[in-house]
């Protein structure tokens, strides 16, 4: 179940990054929002894997 959640959240993160950052998609956002989104994916994945790591090492 945990790996399924990780896979789904990973897909959501990369899909949102594709929609906002792919030049061929006609959706445009500000440069500040683009800078914010550059840090969103590593932050979300770190939060997911951090919880998994602490859960597996404590139990």
N, CA, C and O atoms as a printed pandas DataFrame, in Angstrom:
     atom_number atom_name residue_name chain_id  residue_number  x_coord  y_coord  z_coord
0              1         N          UNK        A               1    0.826   -1.196    0.000
1              2        CA          UNK        A               1    0.000    0.000    0.000
2              3         C          UNK        A               1    0.871    1.261    0.000
3              4         O          UNK        A               1    0.558    2.229   -0.693
4              5         N          UNK        A               2    1.954    1.252    0.769
5              6        CA          UNK        A               2    2.837    2.414    0.838
6              7         C          UNK        A               2    3.468    2.697   -0.515
7              8         O          UNK        A               2    3.553    3.851   -0.935
8              9         N          UNK        A               3    3.907    1.654   -1.193
9             10        CA          UNK        A               3    4.528    1.854   -2.498
10            11         C          UNK        A               3    3.517    2.360   -3.525
11            12         O          UNK        A               3    3.875    3.120   -4.424
12            13         N          UNK        A               4    2.275    1.951   -3.399
13            14        CA          UNK        A               4    1.235    2.451   -4.285
14            15         C          UNK        A               4    1.022    3.948   -4.067
15            16         O          UNK        A               4    0.901    4.704   -5.031
16            17         N          UNK        A               5    0.977    4.374   -2.820
17            18        CA          UNK        A               5    0.819    5.797   -2.510
18            19         C          UNK        A               5    2.012    6.593   -3.034
19            20         O          UNK        A               5    1.841    7.674   -3.597
20            21         N          UNK        A               6    3.214    6.062   -2.850
21            22        CA          UNK        A               6    4.414    6.736   -3.356
22            23         C          UNK        A               6    4.345    6.864   -4.876
23            24         O          UNK        A               6    4.670    7.917   -5.426
24            25         N          UNK        A               7    3.929    5.809   -5.551
25            26        CA          UNK        A               7    3.845    5.848   -7.012
26            27         C          UNK        A               7    2.795    6.853   -7.484
27            28         O          UNK        A               7    3.032    7.591   -8.440
28            29         N          UNK        A               8    1.651    6.888   -6.828
29            30        CA          UNK        A               8    0.586    7.824   -7.212
30            31         C          UNK        A               8    1.026    9.264   -6.968
31            32         O          UNK        A               8    0.827   10.121   -7.830
32            33         N          UNK        A               9    1.617    9.542   -5.819
33            34        CA          UNK        A               9    2.072   10.896   -5.528
34            35         C          UNK        A               9    3.194   11.322   -6.460
35            36         O          UNK        A               9    3.265   12.485   -6.855
36            37         N          UNK        A              10    4.065   10.394   -6.812
37            38        CA          UNK        A              10    5.125   10.697   -7.767
38            39         C          UNK        A              10    4.534   11.054   -9.129
39            40         O          UNK        A              10    4.977   12.001   -9.778
40            41         N          UNK        A              11    3.536   10.292   -9.553
41            42        CA          UNK        A              11    2.879   10.588  -10.833
42            43         C          UNK        A              11    2.208   11.961  -10.806
43            44         O          UNK        A              11    2.277   12.706  -11.784
44            45         N          UNK        A              12    1.567   12.295   -9.698
45            46        CA          UNK        A              12    0.914   13.607   -9.580
46            47         C          UNK        A              12    1.945   14.726   -9.653
47            48         O          UNK        A              12    1.733   15.724  -10.341
48            49         N          UNK        A              13    3.046   14.564   -8.955
49            50        CA          UNK        A              13    4.082   15.599   -8.953
50            51         C          UNK        A              13    4.650   15.798  -10.348
51            52         O          UNK        A              13    4.751   16.934  -10.812
52            53         N          UNK        A              14    5.018   14.733  -11.018
53            54        CA          UNK        A              14    5.628   14.883  -12.331
54            55         C          UNK        A              14    4.615   15.308  -13.386
55            56         O          UNK        A              14    4.985   15.994  -14.339
56            57         N          UNK        A              15    3.352   14.923  -13.245
57            58        CA          UNK        A              15    2.327   15.396  -14.166
58            59         C          UNK        A              15    2.113   16.894  -14.004
59            60         O          UNK        A              15    1.993   17.618  -14.993
60            61         N          UNK        A              16    2.065   17.358  -12.770
61            62        CA          UNK        A              16    1.899   18.797  -12.559
62            63         C          UNK        A              16    3.118   19.568  -13.064
63            64         O          UNK        A              16    2.972   20.653  -13.628
64            65         N          UNK        A              17    4.300   19.026  -12.868
65            66        CA          UNK        A              17    5.506   19.689  -13.388
66            67         C          UNK        A              17    5.470   19.722  -14.913
67            68         O          UNK        A              17    5.870   20.717  -15.518
68            69         N          UNK        A              18    5.003   18.660  -15.532
69            70        CA          UNK        A              18    4.909   18.644  -17.000
70            71         C          UNK        A              18    3.928   19.705  -17.483
71            72         O          UNK        A              18    4.228   20.440  -18.424
72            73         N          UNK        A              19    2.769   19.793  -16.856
73            74        CA          UNK        A              19    1.765   20.768  -17.292
74            75         C          UNK        A              19    2.249   22.198  -17.151
75            76         O          UNK        A              19    1.944   23.038  -17.997
76            77         N          UNK        A              20    3.000   22.491  -16.094
77            78        CA          UNK        A              20    3.425   23.861  -15.853
78            79         C          UNK        A              20    4.746   24.230  -16.546
79            80         O          UNK        A              20    4.972   25.402  -16.847
80            81         N          UNK        A              21    5.600   23.265  -16.796
81            82        CA          UNK        A              21    6.941   23.588  -17.282
82            83         C          UNK        A              21    7.218   23.179  -18.731
83            84         O          UNK        A              21    8.236   23.585  -19.294
84            85         N          UNK        A              22    6.355   22.402  -19.335
85            86        CA          UNK        A              22    6.556   21.998  -20.728
86            87         C          UNK        A              22    6.249   23.173  -21.647
87            88         O          UNK        A              22    5.153   23.730  -21.586
88            89         N          UNK        A              23    7.198   23.560  -22.500
89            90        CA          UNK        A              23    6.984   24.727  -23.362
90            91         C          UNK        A              23    5.852   24.549  -24.384
91            92         O          UNK        A              23    5.259   25.537  -24.819
92            93         N          UNK        A              24    5.549   23.319  -24.768
93            94        CA          UNK        A              24    4.522   23.094  -25.787
94            95         C          UNK        A              24    3.099   23.227  -25.242
95            96         O          UNK        A              24    2.160   23.388  -26.021
96            97         N          UNK        A              25    2.926   23.164  -23.945
97            98        CA          UNK        A              25    1.604   23.321  -23.336
98            99         C          UNK        A              25    1.314   24.820  -23.240
99           100         O          UNK        A              25    2.167   25.572  -22.767
100          101         N          UNK        A              26    0.136   25.274  -23.676
101          102        CA          UNK        A              26   -0.126   26.719  -23.724
102          103         C          UNK        A              26   -0.347   27.383  -22.361
103          104         O          UNK        A              26   -0.648   28.576  -22.313
104          105         N          UNK        A              27   -0.212   26.672  -21.291
105          106        CA          UNK        A              27   -0.388   27.228  -19.950
106          107         C          UNK        A              27    0.885   27.965  -19.530
107          108         O          UNK        A              27    1.971   27.389  -19.582
108          109         N          UNK        A              28    0.769   29.217  -19.120
109          110        CA          UNK        A              28    1.932   30.010  -18.711
110          111         C          UNK        A              28    1.759   30.487  -17.278
111          112         O          UNK        A              28    0.668   30.888  -16.874
112          113         N          UNK        A              29    2.836   30.441  -16.519
113          114        CA          UNK        A              29    2.828   30.926  -15.139
114          115         C          UNK        A              29    4.001   31.881  -14.947
115          116         O          UNK        A              29    4.900   31.960  -15.785
116          117         N          UNK        A              30    3.977   32.598  -13.842
117          118        CA          UNK        A              30    5.024   33.593  -13.596
118          119         C          UNK        A              30    6.364   32.919  -13.298
119          120         O          UNK        A              30    6.422   31.724  -13.010
120          121         N          UNK        A              31    7.437   33.706  -13.372
121          122        CA          UNK        A              31    8.772   33.152  -13.113
122          123         C          UNK        A              31    8.919   32.771  -11.644
123          124         O          UNK        A              31    9.618   31.806  -11.333
124          125         N          UNK        A              32    8.281   33.499  -10.739
125          126        CA          UNK        A              32    8.323   33.139   -9.319
126          127         C          UNK        A              32    7.657   31.794   -9.062
127          128         O          UNK        A              32    8.163   30.991   -8.278
128          129         N          UNK        A              33    6.529   31.544   -9.714
129          130        CA          UNK        A              33    5.850   30.254   -9.576
130          131         C          UNK        A              33    6.694   29.137  -10.188
131          132         O          UNK        A              33    6.728   28.025   -9.661
132          133         N          UNK        A              34    7.368   29.425  -11.288
133          134        CA          UNK        A              34    8.241   28.413  -11.885
134          135         C          UNK        A              34    9.401   28.062  -10.960
135          136         O          UNK        A              34    9.775   26.895  -10.845
136          137         N          UNK        A              35    9.967   29.068  -10.305
137          138        CA          UNK        A              35   11.042   28.814   -9.342
138          139         C          UNK        A              35   10.533   27.966   -8.173
139          140         O          UNK        A              35   11.221   27.053   -7.718
140          141         N          UNK        A              36    9.330   28.271   -7.693
141          142        CA          UNK        A              36    8.728   27.503   -6.597
142          143         C          UNK        A              36    8.509   26.055   -7.006
143          144         O          UNK        A              36    8.801   25.142   -6.233
144          145         N          UNK        A              37    8.000   25.835   -8.208
145          146        CA          UNK        A              37    7.736   24.474   -8.677
146          147         C          UNK        A              37    9.017   23.670   -8.870
147          148         O          UNK        A              37    8.989   22.442   -8.797
148          149         N          UNK        A              38   10.122   24.334   -9.111
149          150        CA          UNK        A              38   11.389   23.611   -9.255
150          151         C          UNK        A              38   11.781   22.912   -7.954
151          152         O          UNK        A              38   12.446   21.876   -7.987
152          153         N          UNK        A              39   11.378   23.464   -6.815
153          154        CA          UNK        A              39   11.703   22.860   -5.525
154          155         C          UNK        A              39   10.592   21.959   -4.995
155          156         O          UNK        A              39   10.803   21.238   -4.019
156          157         N          UNK        A              40    9.425   21.985   -5.611
157          158        CA          UNK        A              40    8.282   21.234   -5.094
158          159         C          UNK        A              40    8.487   19.722   -5.203
159          160         O          UNK        A              40    8.208   18.994   -4.251
160          161         N          UNK        A              41    8.966   19.248   -6.340
161          162        CA          UNK        A              41    9.115   17.809   -6.535
162          163         C          UNK        A              41   10.113   17.179   -5.565
163          164         O          UNK        A              41    9.770   16.189   -4.920
164          165         N          UNK        A              42   11.332   17.707   -5.432
165          166        CA          UNK        A              42   12.246   17.104   -4.453
166          167         C          UNK        A              42   11.724   17.205   -3.025
167          168         O          UNK        A              42   11.957   16.305   -2.218
168          169         N          UNK        A              43   11.026   18.281   -2.708
169          170        CA          UNK        A              43   10.503   18.433   -1.347
170          171         C          UNK        A              43    9.424   17.392   -1.052
171          172         O          UNK        A              43    9.413   16.794    0.023
172          173         N          UNK        A              44    8.532   17.179   -1.994
173          174        CA          UNK        A              44    7.464   16.197   -1.788
174          175         C          UNK        A              44    8.039   14.791   -1.719
175          176         O          UNK        A              44    7.669   14.014   -0.839
176          177         N          UNK        A              45    8.937   14.457   -2.632
177          178        CA          UNK        A              45    9.508   13.108   -2.618
178          179         C          UNK        A              45   10.348   12.869   -1.367
179          180         O          UNK        A              45   10.350   11.758   -0.837
180          181         N          UNK        A              46   11.057   13.882   -0.885
181          182        CA          UNK        A              46   11.813   13.744    0.359
182          183         C          UNK        A              46   10.886   13.529    1.537
183          184         O          UNK        A              46   11.178   12.720    2.417
184          185         N          UNK        A              47    9.781   14.238    1.563
185          186        CA          UNK        A              47    8.821   14.061    2.651
186          187         C          UNK        A              47    8.224   12.654    2.637
187          188         O          UNK        A              47    8.019   12.059    3.695
188          189         N          UNK        A              48    7.949   12.129    1.467
189          190        CA          UNK        A              48    7.381   10.774    1.369
190          191         C          UNK        A              48    8.412    9.733    1.804
191          192         O          UNK        A              48    8.121    8.881    2.643
192          193         N          UNK        A              49    9.617    9.802    1.234
193          194        CA          UNK        A              49   10.635    8.810    1.560
194          195         C          UNK        A              49   11.135    8.964    3.002
195          196         O          UNK        A              49   11.512    7.977    3.634
196          197         N          UNK        A              50   11.141   10.178    3.516
197          198        CA          UNK        A              50   11.544   10.381    4.915
198          199         C          UNK        A              50   10.614    9.664    5.876
199          200         O          UNK        A              50   11.065    9.022    6.824
200          201         N          UNK        A              51    9.326    9.772    5.634
201          202        CA          UNK        A              51    8.366    9.078    6.488
202          203         C          UNK        A              51    8.527    7.573    6.373
203          204         O          UNK        A              51    8.478    6.861    7.376
204          205         N          UNK        A              52    8.719    7.087    5.160
205          206        CA          UNK        A              52    8.903    5.654    4.960
206          207         C          UNK        A              52   10.168    5.165    5.656
207          208         O          UNK        A              52   10.162    4.105    6.282
208          209         N          UNK        A              53   11.243    5.922    5.551
209          210        CA          UNK        A              53   12.504    5.549    6.184
210          211         C          UNK        A              53   12.349    5.464    7.698
211          212         O          UNK        A              53   12.762    4.477    8.308
212          213         N          UNK        A              54   11.757    6.488    8.309
213          214        CA          UNK        A              54   11.602    6.475    9.759
214          215         C          UNK        A              54   10.617    5.405   10.209
215          216         O          UNK        A              54   10.785    4.829   11.285
216          217         N          UNK        A              55    9.606    5.132    9.417
217          218        CA          UNK        A              55    8.660    4.079    9.761
218          219         C          UNK        A              55    9.340    2.709    9.751
219          220         O          UNK        A              55    9.106    1.890   10.639
220          221         N          UNK        A              56   10.174    2.467    8.751
221          222        CA          UNK        A              56   10.833    1.156    8.643
222          223         C          UNK        A              56   11.961    0.979    9.651
223          224         O          UNK        A              56   12.210   -0.144   10.089
224          225         N          UNK        A              57   12.651    2.053   10.031
225          226        CA          UNK        A              57   13.750    1.908   10.970
226          227         C          UNK        A              57   13.279    1.845   12.422
227          228         O          UNK        A              57   13.947    1.244   13.264
228          229         N          UNK        A              58   12.143    2.457   12.717
229          230        CA          UNK        A              58   11.643    2.445   14.092
230          231         C          UNK        A              58   10.942    1.120   14.385
231          232         O          UNK        A              58   11.059    0.590   15.489
232          233         N          UNK        A              59   10.219    0.585   13.407
233          234        CA          UNK        A              59    9.438   -0.639   13.683
234          235         C          UNK        A              59   10.235   -1.905   13.541
235          236         O          UNK        A              59    9.702   -2.996   13.744
